[in-house]
Each structure stands twice: as C-alpha cells, then as structure tokens.
C-alpha cells in the first residue's frame, strides 16, 4: 500500500548536505586502523582542502592513463565543481543514498574511494556540465574515459537527478535523451536505450523512487512512473504506471509495488 512516505521522500533532496567533515573524520580513523592505506587516504581525503578538490582528484585518478592526463582531468573536474555548486550537492546525496540502501557499505568513504558506480555517475555529472556549456568535445572525452575505465557508458547529454544509487554499475548504458529523476536505484547491466530506429527524443524517462533490477533493458521514449519497480532481466517497451511492478520479456504488469519507495527499500521480490 502506498502511504505518505513516498510523497515526502521520493523527491527529497538535502540541499544543505555537507559530508566533508565526516569524510575527513572517517579518513583519520581508517588511517589509524589501516596504515597501509596512508597514501590513498592522504592523497584523496586528508591532504585535500575541500570536497570539490577531493572529488576532482578521485575522478581523475580513476580515469587518467598518465600523469598529464590526470592533471588535465582534475583541472576540468575542479572547473565544473567550482562553477556549479549543485554538482557537489548531487554527489553527496548519492553517497548518502548508497549508505542508506547498501547494507555492504559501512563507511562514508567506501563509495567515494572504491565504488565505481559512484565514480561513474560523478564523472558523468562533470561531463554533463561541459555538455550544457557547449564544450561537447570535453564532454565526450570524459564519457569515453568512463566507458573505457569503468565499463559504464552514459551519454553526456543524459540527465540525472540526485540520490542515485548505481549499484555495481558494470554494463550500465544510458542514451542521449534519457532522464533519471531523483532517488532512483539501478543495478548492473541496465540499459536505458533507444529502439534503433527513432531519432530525436528516443530514450526512457525514469521518474523518482524507481528501482531497476539487474540486466533490465528499458527501450524507447517511454515513461517509468514514480516508485515503480522493474524486475531483473526484463525488457520494457511500454510505459510503466506509477507504483506498479513489471517483469518479463516483454515486461508486463505483475502487480502493485508493495513498497512506498522501492528505490529506498531495495526489495527485488516480485508480487505473488
């Protein structure tokens, strides 16, 4: 049954979030317990002066193939973070989403340092910034590095909200006109693709609170309604009503979503 939780939380974004002090505190604790991680912790947390600098360094380290490329990517990332304060807010809301939804994540630093889904979506946010500012060659460059290094291929024009959990991430693809709203959870090998024929606006629109199971393929300019649930391995070719669960090839409605906010609850069980 749907209750007020969905109304209050599916679109909820904390615009005042500041995880940086907690990240530094966790870094100091981690250093005490695991001195072997000193170089990583110092390079990306303890010797960085801000979240923006830390994110720029971490993205560049993951994507670069040389020292010169590292410096170039870090500078580009910092430019984007400096000129658009919403990027840091989005990244921090993504971290919070992972902490709330992934039982394997026990520290605020774990996704920042080691979850490639988080790094991939963060790098996409930078690429999207440059795309919006008519620097499409830079946007494509960052996209190609993410695809090459992290096995995630998101067109830089695709639009993503905040509170995104891109879990595991390997094989995730999102096309040029795809839209993903706030507080969506997506597992690995998901495709938000076109049909192969259409031009123009041709990719899915994923509304807030949606949970997309591993391997699902959502194709065409269709809408997945708020707080819907897509079963693993499904091929979705038609609109999905809000608060419903679909599954199968092709996907069909198999019942209501039993959770008020599937993206938050992460329950992949289908209705009986």
N, C-alpha and C positions, 0 to 999 in steps of 0.2 A: 504494500500500500504506500502511496506517495504521501509524504507529510511535509511540514514546514521546513524540514532540514534542507531539502532540495532548493526551495525558494530562497533560503537565506544563504546557502553555501555554494551552489553550483557556479555562480559568477563571482564569488567573493575573492577579492584580491587585496592584500595588505600593501598599500602604497607607502607605508612608513617603515616597512621591514628593514632591519639592519642586522644581518648575521655576522658581520665582520668581527666585532669584539669576541663573539663566541667562537668563531673560527680560529682566531689567534689563541684564545684560551685553550681550545682543544689541541692546537698545534703544540703548545708548550707542554701539555700533559703527555701527548703522544711522544714527544722528544725524550721525556724522562723514561718512559717505558720501553721505547724502541729507538735507541741512539743510532742504530743502523740507518734510520730514515732521516738523519740530520740534514743531508744535502737536499733532499726533496722538500722537507719542511721549511728549511731556511730559504730555499730558492723561491718557493711559491706561496709561503704564508708569512713566516716570521721576519723575513727581511724585506717584505713588501709593505708599502706605506698606506695602501688602501685596497678595497675590494676591486676597484677598477683595474689597478695595476696588477693585482694577483690574477684576475681573470684573463687579462691580456697575456700575461706570462704563461699561464697554464694552457690556454688555447694555442699559443704559438709553439710551445714545446711539443704538443700533441701533433701539430700539423706540419711543422717545418722539417725539411730534409737537410738543411745546412745551417750554419751559424748566421749567414747573411739572410737566409730566408726567415729564420727565427726573428731576427731584428726587424725585418720588414713586416711580418705578420703581427708581431707585438705592437709595433707602432700603429698599424692600421686598426687593430682592436682598440687600443687606447684612444685613438681619434674618435671611434664610434662611441665608446663608453663616455668620453668626455663631453661630446656634443649632444648625446641623447641619454638623459638620466633614466629613462624608462627601461633601458637595457639591463642595468644593474638590478632594478626592482624586479624585472621579469626573471632574471637568473636566480635571484634569491628566493622568489616564490617557487621556482622549480625545485630548488634544494629542499625547501620546506615540504613540498608535495611528496618528494621521494622519502623524506624522513617519516612522514605520516602514513605512507601507503606501502612501503617496502620493509617487511619485518627483518630482512637481512642487513638493513642499513642502520647502524647503531651510533653513528657519529656524523656531525655536520660536515666534516672534512672528507668522508668517504666518497660521496658523489663528486665533489669538487676535484679530488685527486685522482680517482680511479674509475668512475662510471662513464664509459664512453658515450652513453646516451645523453647524459647531461652535457658533456663537452660538445657533442654534435649539435644539439639544439642551441647551445650558447653560441657556437660558431655561426650557425645559421642566422641567429639574430644579428650578428655583425654583418654578414653577407646581405641580409635584407635591408639593413640600414644603408649600405652603399647602393643597393639596387634602387631604393627610394630616392636617393640623392643623385641619380643619373650617372653613377660610376659602375656601369654594368660589367666592365672587364674585371675590376677588382672583385665584384660580387661573384662572378663566375670562377675566378681564381680560387677564392675561399671555398666555394662549393666543390670544386674539383679536388681540392686537398682533403676535405672532409670525406668525400666519396672514396678517395684513394687510401687514406689512412684509417678510417673508421668504419667503412662499409655502410655508410648512411648517405643517401642521395636525396637531398631536399633542394628543389629549385629555389634560387634566391628570391623570387617573387612571391613564393607561397607565404601565407600569413598565419602566424601562430600567436595565440594568446599567452597568458601566464599560468603558472601552476601546472605545467606539462610534465608528466612522467613518461619518458621514453625508455621503457624497461628493456634491458639487454641491447636493444637497438639494431643489432646486425640485420641487414637486409631491408631496413625501413626506407621507403620511397614515397616522396610527395611531389606532385606535379605543380606546374607553374601557377595555376589558378586555384589550388587547394586552399581551404580556410579551415583552421582548427581554433576553436574558441577556448575560453579559459577552463582550467581544471579538467583536462582530458588525460586519460591513461591509455597508453599504446604499447603493446608488446612487440617483440621482434618479428621481422619478416612481413610486416604490414605494408600494403600498397594503397596509396591514395592516388589513383591513376585515371587516365583518360580511357576512352574506348578504342582509340586507334584511328578514328575517323574524324571526329569533331574538331573544329578549330574554335578559337575564342575561349569563352568561359566553359571549361570542359572537365573540371575536376571537382571532387566532393567538397561539401561544406559540413564540417563536424561541429555540432553545437556543444555547449558547455555540459560537463558532467558525464560525458560518454566514456564507456570502457570498450576498447577494441582488442579482441583476443589475438593470440599469436597466429600469424600466417593469413589473416583475413585480407581479402582484396576488395576494396571499395572503389568502383569504377564509374566514371561519368559525372556529369554535373548534377549530382543528386544530393539530397539533404539527409543527414542522420540527426534526428531530433534530440532535444535536450534529454540527458540522463537515459539514453538508450544503451543497449548492450549488444555487441556484435560477437557471436560465438567464434571460437578459434577455427581457422580454416575455411570460413565462409566466403562466398563470392557474392557481394552485394551489388545489385544492378538497378535497384529501385529505391525511392525514398523510404526512410525508416521513421515511423511515427515516434514522437517523444514517449519516453517511459516504457518502451517495448523491448523485447529481446528477439533478435533474429538469428537464424543459423541455417547452414546447409549450402548446397551448390545446385541451383542458385538459392540465395538466402530467402527464407520465408519467416513470417512472424510465428514464433512458437509460444508466445505468452507475454505477459507484462514483465517489466524489470521489477524484481522483488525488492530491490534496494532503492531508497530515496535518491542516493547518489552513487551509481555504480562505479564511477571513476575513483571515488574515495574508498569504497568498500572492497574493491578488487576481488569480488566473488564471481568466478567464471562458470559456476554451475548453472545449467540451463533449467528452466521450469519443468517440473514433472508433467 
